[in-house]
């Protein structure tokens, strides 16, 4: 009968002779269910080793059960009043449901209802949280949904409606509300289009490939106000067909109006030369530019291939793999790090690498303290093992930390540039100066080591020369007042020719170039409004395109050109790629109605997320890194051929959503081919 009454039996297997076997770590314990509870609680206890594989939610549940029994012993008179408060809400086997549920539903049958004995205020809060949790679990929602800004807005709106509110049906959602929200997003884009006549716009062709047979091109449009997702095109069958791609870009340019388009940004996935030449030849005033963020990522990737950096990365990963492959050690690490993660997941593999090295450098003192702590030394699951000893040796190696410092010093200037160009704001006038300053940082750092300085500058110069340099970037730098009037800038003379070439392209008719030489002179010498006190004070504080709009009236022809050039971005916008969604859009199995609905959903979803990321800039959010740790990255995963879900067995405690890469969670648990939005 004890076995039926005690809820902790679901975590154990009863053996002969008053022995139990833990289902998490498979350890056999003498003494029955009581010792199992202390084993699962991970509390220091008489002769009971803590479980190294138990999930945090189970530990919390068992601790609450133990605490409730201790409290009952001290104050038995309040036993009935306290028992429902001390048991964890997650213990559905031990507690009754707190909210009425439909008895005919699977959830209602699994969690039967009864009247709670807790105060109403606590009861209401717990009811609401439990209902939300059940909604997440039943519908396989990723935990990161709870971080969405619209999540709390939805809860607040429902709360204002009071009792009896009925949510919209599936039919209403995919018809009335889908059309209404799509129209609202569309109206926002229409408002932005009005500025294109003055600022122009940039078409961004963001190419996604799976390196097998699938290629998707997502088209976005950018101007100073914001960036918008336009549409997605499946180019799988024609990705290497220059004629087909040229026709595709012709159609997109016509949709925006050739007179509004200043540049098209595309990455190296394209048949760049063929498509670029077609656009340049057929549209005299449109520039084709490379993606700055892709080029910067390639620079960082080349850095990681330098021998001594590669060795340093492998040593750092030895430490991270030990920690992230042992649940109890991961808990201990977070205890010493104040809850901080040791590594970081970035927008790309190379960004993740340098952000992780940067994080480890900041936490090195705490890391050393952890390795020398009594808690570490007393845990037999990892202490004194060969991998553990190797990690301790690495953590105590001053040469290793010196190399990590060097890696951080040479990568941070380029990560800074990458952050600047990935924010979605007009940075075409800054990229030249940003790259120049990043290179100067390398020269300064290696002022006493000419060989290393040359190694890294050669990498940067090759990528800049072969992939990043654009006449439009040079012209934008020349027109940027913070550069033009800065006496410390030395590269102005070297970009003047590119500036004139861009002017000839944008002002092809002689009548348009009338008096342009005098206007250039007026600008460079800061005559007229260019030299007023307000203009001087705003040179370094106002966006360059806005500065020209406010103070460029002394050179009206040059003003129009400057505003159009300086209003452009130079990179695709940093955004998480959702392959499963776009695969479904272009699936041949979808009927026309479903495909149209899914296209509308993605149009809304992509633009809402773009808007959220644009707003995140003011919240000091680092767009280069994710909130979640990618548990399948080479900083964590030990076995390259491990199954997609193998790591979940080791990281049950991470199911609070703080430690999981929710993209991996969704694909491994729910399946990569699960229908999106039920379509």
N, C-alpha and C positions, 0 to 999 in steps of 0.2 A: 504493500500500500504506500510505502514511502516513495517508491519509484513513481507512482502516479501523482502524488501530491507535490513533489519538489520539481519546480520548473527547470532546474539546472541539469536534470537528467537528459535533456535534449542535446547537451554538449558532451555527453559521455556514454561509454559502453560499459555495462555492468559485467564484471567477470566473477569467477568463483572466488570464494574466500574473502569476502568484503574488500575486493579490489575493483578499481574503476580505471578505464582507459580514456584519456583525453582525446577527443575527436580532432583537435587542432594539431597537436604536436605528437600524438600517438604515445605519450608517456603513460606508463602504468603506475598508479598510485595506490598505496595501502591506506585504509581508513575510511573509505567510502566517500559519499557525496560532500561531506564537510571539508575534507582536504582538497577535493576537486575545486570547491569554491575559492579557497585561498590560492590554489594554483592558478585559476583563471583571473582572479582579482589582481594578481601581480603585486599584492601587498607583501612586505617582508613578514615571514611567518615561520613557526617552528618546523624546521626540517622540510619545508615545502618549497621546491624550486618554482619560480614563476614561469608561466607558459610564454614561450618566445614567439608563438604564431597566432595567438588569440587575437581576434579583432577588437578594436577599441570600443565598439558599441556593446560587445558582449562583456568586456571588462567593466564598463560603466554600469551595466545592468547588474552584474554580480556584486559589485561594490555596494550598490544601492540596497540589494537584498541583505548583504551582510550588515550594512549600517542599520537597516530597519530592525533586524533581530537584536542588535546591540542596544538600540534605543528602546525597544520593548522591554528588555531586561531592566533598564534603568527606570523607566516610567511605564509600568504595565497598565496603569490606570487610563492612559491615553492611547492604548494600543489600536483600538478600532478607528480612532480619529486620524492616526498618523499613517497607517499602513498604505493607504492609497496615495499619499504624498511622496513617500520615499521610493516607491517602485518606479523605475524608468518608464517613460511613455512608450519606449520601443518594445517593452516586454509584453507583447500581445498574448503570450501564453499564460501570463500570470495575472493580467489585469483585464477588466472588462472594457469594452469600447466606451468612449466618452461622448459619442454623438450618435444620433439615430441614423441608421443606414437602411437602404432598401433591402428587405430580407430576401428578395428574389435575386439580387445581384450577387456575383461571386465574392465581392468584397464584403457584402453584408453577411453572407454565410460564413466567411472566414473569421470576421470580427463581430460577433453578436453584441448587442447593446444591453446596457443596464444603467440605472440611475447612479451617478457618481455621488461621493460623499464629501467632495472638496468644496471650498468656497467658490461662489459663482464667478468672481473675477478671474481666478486662476483657471477655473473650469472652462470659461469661454476662450481664454487664450490658448489653452491646451487643445480644446476642441478644434479651434481654427488651424493650429499648427499641424495637428494630426490629420485633418482633412486634406490640407495641402500636401502633406507627405504622402498620403495614400494616392492622391491624384498624380503625383510625380511617379510613384512606383508602378501603379497600374498602367500608366501610359508611356512608360519607358523614357521619361524626360531626363536629359542630362542635368546634373546638379548646377552647372554654370548658368542655367536659365534663371536661377534665383538671384544672380548678380545683375541681371538686366534692369535697366532703369524703368522699363515699363512694368516690371513685376510688382513693385511697390505701388506704382500708380494704379494698376488694376485692383489691388487689394483695397487701397483707399477709396476708389470709386465704388466698389461693391459695398464697403462698409457704410458709405453715405446713403445707400439705398435702403438700408435697414432690413429687418426680417422679411422673408417672403420673396426676395428677389430671385427671379428665374433667369439663368444665363441663356444667351442666344443658342438656338439649335444649330446642328451641323449645316443644315440647308441654308439658314439665314447667314451663317458665317461665310460660306463659300459663294454666296450670291450677293445679297444686299451689302454686307460689310466689306467683302472683298472689293466690290466695285467702288464703294464709297471711299475706302482708304486709298485705293489706287488713284482715284480722282484727286484726292488731297495731295498725294505725293506728286502727281502730274502737275497740279497747279503750282506747287513750289518750284518745279523745274521750269515752268513757263515764266515765272517771275524772274528767275535767273537769266533766262534767254534774252531778256530785254537789255541786259548790260553788254551782250556780245557785240553789238554795233560799235561800242566804244573800246571795250577791253579785248575783244576777240576771245577765242577759246582754244583749248587743247584737246584733241581726241587721243585717248589712251587705249591702246590695244594690249590688253593683258592676256597673255597666252598661257594656257594650262595644258601640259602634256603629261601622260603617264608613262612615257618612254616605251610604249608598246604600240598601240594602234589608235589611241584616243587623243584628239587635239581639240580643245575648245578655246575660242577667242571671245573674251568678254570686252565689250566696248563701253568705255566710260567717257564722260566729258567734264572738263574742269575749267573753271573761271574763278576770279577772286572770291566770289561769294561762297561757293562750295563746289563739291564734286558730286556728279550723279552717275549712277549706273544706267546705261542705255539699253543694251540687249546682249544676249549670248548667242553665239553662232557655232555650230558643230562643223569644224573644218577637217575632220579626220580623213576623209576620202580625198581631199584636195590640198593637203597641207604643204606639199612640195610643188604644187602647180602654180607657177607665178601668174599665169593668165587668170586663173580663177580667183586668186587672192587679190589681184589688181582690180578685178571687177567688183569684188566684195568691198574693198576700200573706196572705190568710186561711189558705190551706193550709199555708204555711210557718210561720206563727205557731202553728198547731195542732200542727205537728210538733215544735216546741220547747216548747210549753205556754205559753199566754198569761200564766200566773202567774209564769213565769220571765223573760219579756221586759220589759226596762225601756225600751229605745228601739230604733227602726229608723233606720238611717242610709241615706239615698238621695241620689243626686246630681241635678243639674238636668236630666239627660237624661229623667227621668220626667215624666209628667203629674203634677207634684209636688203641686199643690193638690188635684186630685181624689182621688188615692190617699191622700194625707196626711189629708184630711178624713174619708175612709172609715175609716181606722185609728183616728183620734182619737175619732170618734163611736161606733165599735163596741167599742173597747177602752179603757176609762176610765183605766187606769193605764199605758198605753204612750205614749211620746213619739215623735214623728217629728222627726228632726233633720237638718240639712244636713251635708254633708261638709266638714270644716274644711280639708283639704288641697286640695280643689277650689277653695274660696273663696280661699285663699292664692295658689294658682296664677293665678287670675283677677286678683288684685291685682298680682302681678308682671307679668302680661301687659299690664295697663293701664299699668304703669310704662314698659314698652318702647315704648309708643305716644307718649310725650312726645317732642316734636320733637328736642330736643337729645340725648336718650338714643338715639333712633332713629339720628341721624347718627353718634353715637359707635360704635354697634354696627356700622354699615356700614363705618366706617373700620377697626375691629378685624377684621372679616371679610375685608377686603381683604388684610390681612397673613396671616391664617390660610389663605386660599384659595391665595395664592402658595406658601406653604410646603407645604401638604398636596397640592398638585397637581404637585410635582416631587420625585421619589424621592431624588435626591442632596441637595437642599436640606432635605428632611425628615430625612435622616441627619445633615446638618450641624447642624440645629436641635437634635436630640437630643444631639449631641456637646456643644454649648454649654450645654444645659439639664440635663446630667447624666442623660440618658435619660428625662426627664420629658416628658409631652405638653404642648403649648402650650394646647390647648383641652380642654373636658370635655363629656361626654355625660350629661345629666341625665335625671330621670324625665319631664320635659316640655320643650317647646320653650323656654319662658321661663326655666325653671330652668337649662337648658343655657346659655342666653345669659349669665346673671349668674355662673354658675360659671366660664364661659370667660373673662369679663372679669376675674374675680378671679384666675384662673390667670395670665393675661397680665400683670396688674399685678405679681404676685410675681416673674415672670420677665423684667420689662422690661429690667433691666440686662444680663442675659445675651443678650437679644434684640438689644439695641443692639450689643453686642460682636460678635455673629454677623454683623450687617449690615456692620460695619466690618472684618471679618477678611480676611486675604489669601485664604483659601479661597473666600470669597464673591466677592471682586472678580475672582478668576481664572477663575471658571466662566462660560463664555460662554453657557450654556443659560439663565441668568437675569440675570446681572449686566448693568447698563446698559440693560436693557429698560424700557419705560415703566411697566409694573406694578411692577417692582422699585424703580424710582426713587420711585414714589408711596409704596410701603411704607416705604422709608427715610425719606422726608419725614414720614410719619405717626409713625414710631418716634422721630424726633427732635423732634417737636412737643410741647412741655411742656403746651400747652393741651389736647391730646388726652389725655395721661396724667392731667391734673387732672380732666378729665371722667370718665375711667375710675375714678379714686379716688372721685368723687362717686357714680357708679353703684353701686360696691361698698358704699359707706357706707350708702346708702338701702335696698339690697336685702338685705344681710346680716342685719339684725334679723328680717326676714320669712322668710328661708331658715332661720334658727335655729328659728323657730316651726314651720315646715314639717317640719324634722327631728324636733322633739319630738312632733308629732302623728302622724307617719307611722311611728313605731317599733312600733306595736301594743300599747303599754302604756296603762293608764288615765290619760288626760290631760284628762278632762272638767272636773276641778277646777282645771286650770291654764290653760286656753285664754284665759280672761278676763284673767288677769294677764299672760300672755305677749303678748297683743295690746296691752294697755295699755302695757307696757314698750317694745314695738316702735314704737308711736306716739310715746312719749316720746323715743326715739332720734332720730326725725325732727325733733321740736321742738328738741332739743338741737343737732343738726347744723346746722339752718337758723335758729338763734337770731337771726342777723343778716339773714336773707332771708325776710321774711314771705310774699312771693308764692309762692316755691317751696315753703315749708312748707305753705301752704294747698293748693297743687296736689296734693301727695301725700297729705295728710291727708283731703282731700275724696274721693280715690279709695278710701282705706282705709275711711272712714266709710260711704261708699255701699255698698260690698260687704258690710261688716259688718252694716249696717242691713237691706239687702235680702236677704242670703243666709245670713250666718253666725250672727247673733244667735239664741239659743235660751234659753227660760226655764230649761231643764235646765242649761245652762252657767252661768247666773247663780246658780242654787241650789247647784250644786257649788262655785262660788267662795265662796259664803257659808259653806259647811260645811268648807271647806279650812282647817285650823288655821294653815298658814303664811300665809294671807291674813287670816283672822279676827283673829289676835293680832298682826298687823304694824301698828304705829302709822303707818307711812308710806303705807299703802293708803288712798286717798281715795274709792273708788267703792262702799264697802259699803252706804252709805245708798241709793244709786241702784239696787241690785239686791235690796233687801230685799223689795219687793213681788213680784218674780218668785219669790223663795224661798218666800213664803207661798202663792202660787198653785200652786207645785209640791207643797207639803205637802198642800194640799187635794185635789189630784188623786191623790196616792199614799195618802192617809188619808181616803177618801171617807165613812167611817162615823163618827159622833160618838164612839162608844166607842173607836175607834182614835186619836182626837185628845185623849183624856182626859189631862190634865196636860201636854200638849205645850208649852203656853206657859211653864210653870215649867221644863221641860227645856231650852227654848231659852235662857231666862235663865241657867240653870246653865252652859250651854255658853259663851255669849258673855261671861260674867263669870269663866270659868275656875274655877268652884267644884268641890268634890268631887274626883274623880279627874282631872278636866280640869286642875286646878291643881297636881298633884303634880310633883315634880322630873323624874321620868322622862318624863312627858307633855310638859313644857315643852322638855326637851332633844330630844325626838323630833319636834317640830312641823315642822322644816325638813329632817329627815333620813330620815323614814319615809314611805312612800306614804300619802296621806291616808286611803284606805279601811282600810288596816292600822292606822293610828293610832286610828281610831274603834273598830275591833275590839278593840284592846288597852286603850284608856283611856276608852271611851264608856259604861261601865256606870252612871255616875251619871245618864244620860238614856237608858234602854233603848228607849223608843219612837222617839226621835230617832236613836238609834244604828242601829236596823234600817234606817231610811230613808237615813241618811247612807252606810252601807256599800253599799247598792244603787245609789245615785246615783254615788258616787265610784269605783265599780268599773268604770265604762264608758269606752270609747274615744270619740273625737269625730271620727274620720276613718277612711276606708278604709285598708287597709294597703298600703304601697308594694310593688308586685309587677309583674314583667315580664309583659306580656300576650302570650299565644301564640295568635294568631288561627287559625293553621292547625290546631292541635289541636282547638279548640272547633268549628271549622267541620266537622271530620270527625265529631265526636260527634253533631252535629245533621244530618248529611247523610242525605237520603232514600234514597241509594243503598246505605247499609249495611243488612245484614240484622240481625235482632234480636240474634243471638249476638254478632256483631262489635261492635254498638253497646254491648252490656252490658259486653264486655271493655274497650272503649275508655273507657267511663264509669268502670270500676274503675281503669284505668291513670291516668286524669286525677285521680281522687280521691286516689290514692296520691301521684302526682307533685306535685300542688298542695300537699298537706299536708306532704310532705317538704321542699319548697322554703320553705314558710312557716316550718317549724320551723328550717330553716337560717338564714333571715333573722332570726328572733327571736334565735337564738344569736349572730348576727353583731354584735348590739348590744354585747356584752361585748368584742368584738375591735376596737372603735373603727372600724368600717366605716361609711362615709358612705352611707346608704341612698338618698340623693338622686341619686347619680351611679353610672354604670356603669363597669366596668373597661375597656370597649371604646369606641373612638371611632366614632361613626356617620359613615361615610364618604359618606353621601348627604345629610347635613344641610347647611343653608345656610351653615355655617361652613367647609365643605369644597367642596361641589359648585358648580362654576362655571356649568354649563349646566342650566337647570331641566328641559329636555326630554331630558336624557341618558338613554341606555338603562340598565337596572338593573345591567348588568355592565361598563359603560364604565370605571368607576373602578378595576376590577381590573387593567386594563392598565397603569395608572399606579402601582399600589401592590402590585406583586408582592412587594417586600421585606417587606410587612406580614404575609405568610402565616405568620409565627411565632405568630400568635394574639394578640399584644400590642396591635396597632394596629387590628385589624378589629372592626367591630361584627358579632358572629357571627350576630345575627339576620338582618342584611342578607346576610351571606355565605351563610347557609343557604338563604335564599329565592332568591337570584340564581344560585347555583351548582347547587343541588339541586332547585330548583323549589318554588314555594309549595304546590303540590298533591301533593307526594310523600306517600305513605301514612305515617302515624305508626305506629310499632311494627309495620309490615308489615300493617296491617289495612285 
